[in-house]
Amino acid sequence: MKIKIILTAALTAVCMISGCSVTPQPTETPTAEPTASPTPVPTPTPTPGPVVRFGTGGIAGVYYSYGKAIGKVLSSKLGIPFNISQTEASKANIKLIEDGNADIGFAQNDVMYYALNGTDFFAEDGAMSNFSAIGACYDSMCHVAAVKGINSIEELKGKNISVGSWESGTCFNARQILDAYGITFDDVNVNTLSFEDSINALREGRIDAFFCTAGIGSEAIEVPASEGRINLLPIDTAHTEILVNKYPYYSANTIPQGRYSGIDEAVPTVSVKSVIIASNKMKVNDVYDITKALFESKKEISQNNPFGAELDAKYAASGLSVEIHPGAAYYYREIRVLLSFSVSSKKAVFLKNSKKQESKKAILSACTVLTLIITNNRKVVKI
């Protein structure tokens, strides 16, 4: 009876004050400050554990350099070390988290979907579900770089091609892009090289082209472009439509003119979101602290890496293929960016007016009561 009264009161408070739907707050989030004392003492927020293990990517890719910049700034801000690991990127990072060997890591949005559902390159490994999203950071462009004289993807048939490290998002993208053009891995001589090794192999004439899914300005493309060695091959509208219709986490995009040395024309391509993911075993408050520090340190991070300038909370929480970690979701709701998120409906509910703060404390207080009763933080519950 007492539980029913508390639940009814909480529901009534939310409905009367906000008139909207929210998700339950995580069990470990701070409660509202007491009002009885005129000078309440704030409860200290727990900091993450002794070290945060951060899986990134290859040394010549954006994930590694950007991860180092994030680790440097957040380590200083949170007072704990970040262990930055060089990895084979998306699939490898998901597996590291699944096996308990990493706490956070970078992964492409499409690869996250395949992992969660046990499809594509995860068909043999099986589904992996011990991770959720902190937030998307930027768009990764699918670069297709080829030696001078090769001007289209159709011409790659029969050529020596690097498709990226075997457990990278690039490898997924390479296979799918080639498939859209009617080319399979059996039709080319496949090399699974890191970005750094791909650059060297191109210089030495061992490969004719390589795929590189990375943010615009990637060193893996700029280095051979500045040496006058490559063309960037376009993905035209017709083949972009094939990819987007078959794989919904692709988006049509363009590599701007002049962004790379010697590339004087804009290049149409496709892109996917690059996301920071976290282990579901991480405490809610730890992920909340990391998420909060990430976005509040945008200026400092961008001073260490240009991709920091693209950090945006609303972008980070939208269009994700997996659930948002409860700690990150709490931060997005706290800053009045996100009300709820559901992968099953593929919809994120955003606040239209981020300046309305008057009902915030009442909503959070009501949700704190609800959290004591509803323990499934990953499920969107409309009240």
C-alpha positions as CSV (number, residue, x, y, z in Angstrom):
1,M,0.0,0.0,0.0
2,K,2.8,2.4,0.9
3,I,4.6,1.7,-2.4
4,K,1.4,2.4,-4.3
5,I,1.0,5.7,-2.6
6,I,4.6,6.8,-3.3
7,L,4.3,5.7,-7.0
8,T,1.0,7.5,-7.4
9,A,2.4,10.7,-5.9
10,A,5.5,10.5,-8.1
11,L,3.4,10.0,-11.2
12,T,1.1,12.8,-10.3
13,A,4.0,15.2,-9.7
14,V,5.6,14.5,-13.1
15,C,2.3,14.7,-15.0
16,M,1.2,17.9,-13.4
17,I,4.5,19.7,-13.6
18,S,6.0,18.5,-16.9
19,G,3.1,17.1,-18.9
20,C,5.6,14.9,-20.7
21,S,7.2,11.4,-20.7
22,V,10.5,10.6,-19.2
23,T,12.6,7.5,-18.6
24,P,13.4,6.3,-15.0
25,Q,16.6,7.8,-13.5
26,P,19.6,5.5,-12.8
27,T,19.7,4.1,-9.3
28,E,23.1,5.6,-8.5
29,T,22.4,9.2,-9.6
30,P,22.6,12.0,-7.0
31,T,19.3,12.9,-5.3
32,A,17.9,16.4,-5.1
33,E,19.5,18.6,-2.5
34,P,17.6,18.8,0.9
35,T,15.6,22.0,1.3
36,A,15.3,21.9,5.2
37,S,18.8,23.3,5.7
38,P,19.6,26.8,4.4
39,T,23.1,25.8,3.5
40,P,23.0,22.2,2.4
41,V,26.2,20.3,2.0
42,P,26.4,18.8,-1.6
43,T,27.0,15.0,-1.8
44,P,30.3,14.4,-3.5
45,T,30.0,12.6,-6.9
46,P,31.9,9.3,-7.0
47,T,34.8,9.3,-9.5
48,P,35.6,6.5,-11.9
49,G,37.8,3.6,-10.7
50,P,41.6,3.6,-10.5
51,V,42.0,3.6,-14.3
52,V,39.7,3.9,-17.3
53,R,40.8,1.5,-20.1
54,F,40.1,3.2,-23.4
55,G,40.1,1.1,-26.7
56,T,40.8,3.3,-29.7
57,G,42.2,2.3,-33.1
58,G,45.4,2.2,-35.3
59,I,48.1,4.7,-34.7
60,A,47.5,6.5,-38.1
61,G,43.8,6.8,-37.5
62,V,41.6,9.4,-35.9
63,Y,40.4,7.1,-33.1
64,Y,43.9,6.8,-31.6
65,S,44.9,10.5,-31.7
66,Y,41.4,11.6,-30.6
67,G,41.3,9.1,-27.8
68,K,44.7,10.3,-26.6
69,A,43.4,13.9,-26.5
70,I,40.2,12.9,-24.7
71,G,42.2,10.8,-22.2
72,K,44.6,13.6,-21.5
73,V,41.9,16.2,-20.8
74,L,39.5,13.9,-18.9
75,S,42.3,12.4,-16.8
76,S,43.2,15.9,-15.6
77,K,39.6,16.9,-15.0
78,L,38.5,13.7,-13.2
79,G,41.8,13.1,-11.4
80,I,42.2,9.5,-12.7
81,P,44.4,8.0,-15.4
82,F,43.1,6.9,-18.8
83,N,44.9,3.9,-20.3
84,I,44.8,4.5,-24.1
85,S,45.1,1.3,-26.0
86,Q,46.0,1.0,-29.7
87,T,43.6,-1.6,-31.2
88,E,42.1,-2.7,-34.5
89,A,39.2,-0.4,-33.8
90,S,35.4,-1.0,-33.8
91,K,34.9,-4.7,-33.6
92,A,38.0,-5.2,-31.5
93,N,36.9,-2.6,-29.0
94,I,33.4,-4.1,-28.7
95,K,35.1,-7.5,-28.0
96,L,37.5,-6.0,-25.5
97,I,34.5,-4.5,-23.6
98,E,32.5,-7.7,-23.9
99,D,35.4,-9.7,-22.4
100,G,36.0,-7.3,-19.6
101,N,39.3,-6.0,-21.0
102,A,38.3,-2.4,-21.7
103,D,35.9,0.0,-20.0
104,I,35.2,2.4,-22.9
105,G,36.1,2.5,-26.6
106,F,35.3,3.9,-30.0
107,A,33.0,2.0,-32.4
108,Q,31.1,2.8,-35.5
109,N,27.3,3.0,-35.2
110,D,26.8,0.3,-37.9
111,V,29.2,-2.1,-36.3
112,M,27.5,-1.7,-32.9
113,Y,24.2,-2.7,-34.6
114,Y,25.8,-5.9,-36.0
115,A,27.4,-6.8,-32.7
116,L,24.1,-6.3,-30.8
117,N,22.2,-8.5,-33.3
118,G,25.0,-11.1,-34.0
119,T,24.9,-10.4,-37.7
120,D,27.4,-9.6,-40.5
121,F,31.0,-10.1,-39.2
122,F,29.5,-11.0,-35.8
123,A,27.6,-14.0,-37.2
124,E,30.3,-16.5,-36.1
125,D,31.2,-14.7,-32.8
126,G,27.5,-14.3,-31.8
127,A,25.7,-11.3,-30.4
128,M,27.5,-9.1,-27.9
129,S,25.4,-7.0,-25.6
130,N,27.6,-6.0,-22.7
131,F,27.9,-2.4,-24.0
132,S,25.9,0.7,-24.5
133,A,26.5,4.2,-25.9
134,I,28.0,7.2,-24.2
135,G,27.4,9.3,-27.4
136,A,28.3,9.9,-31.0
137,C,31.3,12.2,-31.6
138,Y,31.6,12.9,-35.3
139,D,30.8,11.5,-38.8
140,S,33.4,9.0,-40.2
141,M,33.7,9.3,-43.9
142,C,34.2,6.3,-46.1
143,H,37.4,7.2,-48.1
144,V,38.3,5.0,-51.0
145,A,41.9,5.9,-52.0
146,A,43.5,4.6,-55.2
147,V,46.7,5.1,-57.0
148,K,46.8,7.6,-59.9
149,G,45.2,6.0,-63.0
150,I,42.3,4.4,-61.1
151,N,39.3,6.7,-61.1
152,S,36.3,4.6,-60.2
153,I,35.3,1.8,-57.8
154,E,34.4,-0.4,-60.7
155,E,38.1,-0.4,-61.7
156,L,39.1,-2.1,-58.4
157,K,38.0,-5.5,-59.6
158,G,41.1,-7.8,-59.8
159,K,43.3,-5.2,-58.0
160,N,45.3,-5.5,-54.7
161,I,43.3,-3.7,-52.1
162,S,43.7,-3.1,-48.3
163,V,40.3,-3.2,-46.6
164,G,41.6,-2.2,-43.2
165,S,42.3,-4.3,-40.1
166,W,40.1,-7.4,-40.0
167,E,38.2,-6.3,-36.9
168,S,37.8,-2.6,-37.9
169,G,34.7,-0.8,-39.1
170,T,36.6,0.0,-42.3
171,C,36.6,-3.7,-43.2
172,F,32.8,-3.9,-42.8
173,N,32.4,-0.8,-45.0
174,A,34.8,-2.0,-47.7
175,R,32.9,-5.2,-48.2
176,Q,29.5,-3.5,-48.3
177,I,30.7,-0.7,-50.7
178,L,32.3,-3.2,-53.0
179,D,29.1,-5.4,-52.9
180,A,27.0,-2.4,-53.9
181,Y,29.1,-2.2,-57.0
182,G,28.7,-6.0,-57.7
183,I,32.3,-6.8,-56.4
184,T,33.0,-9.3,-53.7
185,F,36.1,-10.0,-51.7
186,D,36.7,-13.0,-54.0
187,D,37.0,-10.6,-57.0
188,V,39.9,-8.6,-55.5
189,N,43.2,-9.5,-53.7
190,V,42.3,-8.6,-50.1
191,N,44.9,-7.3,-47.7
192,T,43.9,-6.6,-44.1
193,L,46.3,-3.9,-43.2
194,S,46.2,-1.1,-40.7
195,F,46.0,2.5,-42.0
196,E,49.7,3.0,-41.4
197,D,50.6,-0.3,-43.2
198,S,48.3,0.6,-46.0
199,I,50.2,3.9,-46.6
200,N,53.5,2.0,-46.7
201,A,52.1,-0.7,-49.0
202,L,50.8,1.9,-51.4
203,R,54.2,3.6,-51.5
204,E,55.9,0.3,-52.2
205,G,53.5,-0.7,-54.9
206,R,52.1,-3.7,-53.1
207,I,48.5,-2.4,-53.2
208,D,46.6,-0.4,-55.7
209,A,44.0,1.0,-53.3
210,F,42.8,1.1,-49.7
211,F,39.7,1.8,-47.8
212,C,39.8,4.2,-44.8
213,T,36.7,5.0,-42.7
214,A,37.7,8.0,-40.6
215,G,36.9,11.6,-39.9
216,I,37.8,14.2,-42.5
217,G,41.4,15.2,-42.2
218,S,42.6,11.7,-41.3
219,E,46.4,11.4,-41.5
220,A,46.0,8.1,-43.3
221,I,44.6,10.0,-46.3
222,E,46.5,13.3,-46.0
223,V,49.9,11.7,-46.0
224,P,49.6,9.9,-49.4
225,A,47.6,12.8,-50.8
226,S,50.3,15.3,-49.9
227,E,52.8,13.0,-51.7
228,G,50.6,13.1,-54.8
229,R,50.0,9.3,-54.8
230,I,46.2,9.0,-54.7
231,N,42.8,9.8,-56.1
232,L,39.7,9.6,-53.9
233,L,37.1,7.5,-55.6
234,P,33.5,8.8,-55.5
235,I,30.5,6.8,-54.4
236,D,27.8,8.1,-56.7
237,T,24.1,8.8,-55.9
238,A,22.8,5.5,-57.3
239,H,25.2,3.3,-55.3
240,T,24.7,5.5,-52.2
241,E,21.0,4.8,-52.4
242,I,21.7,1.0,-52.5
243,L,23.9,1.3,-49.4
244,V,21.5,3.5,-47.4
245,N,18.5,1.3,-48.3
246,K,20.3,-1.9,-47.3
247,Y,22.3,-0.5,-44.3
248,P,20.3,2.2,-42.6
249,Y,23.1,3.6,-40.5
250,Y,24.9,5.0,-43.6
251,S,24.3,8.6,-44.6
252,A,25.0,10.3,-47.9
253,N,27.9,12.8,-47.3
254,T,30.6,14.7,-49.1
255,I,34.4,15.1,-48.6
256,P,34.8,18.9,-49.3
257,Q,36.9,20.3,-52.0
258,G,40.5,21.0,-51.0
259,R,40.3,19.3,-47.6
260,Y,43.2,17.1,-48.6
261,S,46.3,18.1,-50.4
262,G,46.0,17.7,-54.2
263,I,42.3,16.7,-54.0
264,D,40.8,19.7,-55.8
265,E,37.2,18.5,-56.2
266,A,34.5,17.5,-53.7
267,V,34.1,13.8,-53.5
268,P,30.6,12.2,-52.8
269,T,30.7,9.3,-50.3
270,V,28.8,7.8,-47.4
271,S,29.5,8.2,-43.7
272,V,28.7,6.5,-40.4
273,K,28.7,7.9,-36.8
274,S,31.7,7.3,-34.6
275,V,30.5,6.6,-31.1
276,I,32.1,6.2,-27.7
277,I,30.7,3.1,-26.0
278,A,30.9,1.9,-22.4
279,S,30.7,-1.4,-20.6
280,N,27.4,-2.0,-19.0
281,K,29.3,-3.1,-15.9
282,M,30.5,0.4,-15.4
283,K,28.8,2.2,-12.6
284,V,26.1,4.8,-13.5
285,N,27.8,7.6,-11.7
286,D,31.2,6.8,-13.3
287,V,29.7,7.0,-16.8
288,Y,27.8,10.2,-15.8
289,D,31.1,11.8,-14.7
290,I,32.9,10.8,-17.9
291,T,30.0,12.1,-20.1
292,K,29.7,15.3,-18.3
293,A,33.5,15.9,-18.4
294,L,33.6,15.1,-22.1
295,F,31.1,17.8,-23.1
296,E,32.1,20.3,-20.6
297,S,35.7,20.0,-21.8
298,K,35.0,20.6,-25.5
299,K,37.3,23.6,-25.7
300,E,40.2,21.9,-24.0
301,I,39.8,18.7,-26.1
302,S,39.6,20.7,-29.4
303,Q,42.9,22.4,-28.5
304,N,44.5,19.0,-28.4
305,N,42.6,17.5,-31.4
306,P,40.4,19.2,-34.0
307,F,37.6,16.7,-33.7
308,G,36.9,17.9,-30.3
309,A,35.2,20.9,-31.9
310,E,32.5,18.6,-33.2
311,L,31.3,17.5,-29.8
312,D,27.6,18.3,-29.5
313,A,25.3,16.7,-26.9
314,K,22.2,16.6,-29.1
315,Y,24.1,15.0,-32.0
316,A,25.7,12.6,-29.6
317,A,22.4,11.3,-28.3
318,S,20.6,11.0,-31.7
319,G,20.4,8.2,-34.3
320,L,22.2,5.6,-32.2
321,S,21.9,1.9,-33.0
322,V,22.1,0.7,-29.3
323,E,20.8,1.9,-26.0
324,I,22.3,4.9,-24.3
325,H,24.1,4.0,-21.0
326,P,22.0,5.1,-18.0
327,G,24.8,7.3,-16.8
328,A,25.1,9.2,-20.1
329,A,21.3,9.4,-20.5
330,Y,21.1,11.0,-17.0
331,Y,23.5,13.7,-18.2
332,Y,21.6,14.4,-21.4
333,R,18.4,14.7,-19.4
334,E,20.1,16.9,-16.8
335,I,21.1,19.4,-19.4
336,R,17.6,19.3,-20.9
337,V,18.6,17.9,-24.2
338,L,17.0,14.4,-24.1
339,L,13.8,13.2,-22.4
340,S,13.8,9.6,-23.6
341,F,15.5,7.2,-26.0
342,S,14.3,3.9,-27.4
343,V,16.3,1.7,-29.9
344,S,13.2,-0.4,-30.5
345,S,11.3,2.6,-31.9
346,K,14.6,4.2,-33.2
347,K,13.3,7.5,-31.7
348,A,15.0,10.0,-29.4
349,V,12.7,12.5,-27.7
350,F,14.3,15.9,-27.4
351,L,13.2,19.0,-25.6
352,K,12.2,21.8,-27.9
353,N,13.0,24.6,-25.4
354,S,16.2,23.9,-23.4
355,K,15.7,27.0,-21.3
356,K,12.7,25.7,-19.3
357,Q,14.3,24.8,-16.0
358,E,11.5,25.4,-13.5
359,S,10.1,21.9,-13.4
360,K,13.5,20.1,-13.5
361,K,14.0,19.4,-9.8
362,A,10.4,18.2,-9.3
363,I,10.8,15.8,-12.3
364,L,14.1,14.4,-11.1
365,S,12.8,14.0,-7.5
366,A,9.7,12.1,-8.8
367,C,11.9,9.9,-11.0
368,T,14.2,9.2,-8.0
369,V,11.2,7.7,-6.2
370,L,10.2,5.7,-9.3
371,T,13.8,4.4,-9.7
372,L,13.4,2.7,-6.3
373,I,10.5,0.7,-7.7
374,I,11.5,0.3,-11.4
375,T,14.9,-1.3,-11.6
376,N,15.2,-1.9,-15.4
377,N,17.1,1.3,-16.3
378,R,17.5,0.3,-19.9
379,K,13.8,0.1,-20.7
380,V,12.0,3.3,-21.7
381,V,9.0,3.6,-19.4
382,K,6.4,6.3,-20.2
383,I,4.6,7.9,-17.3
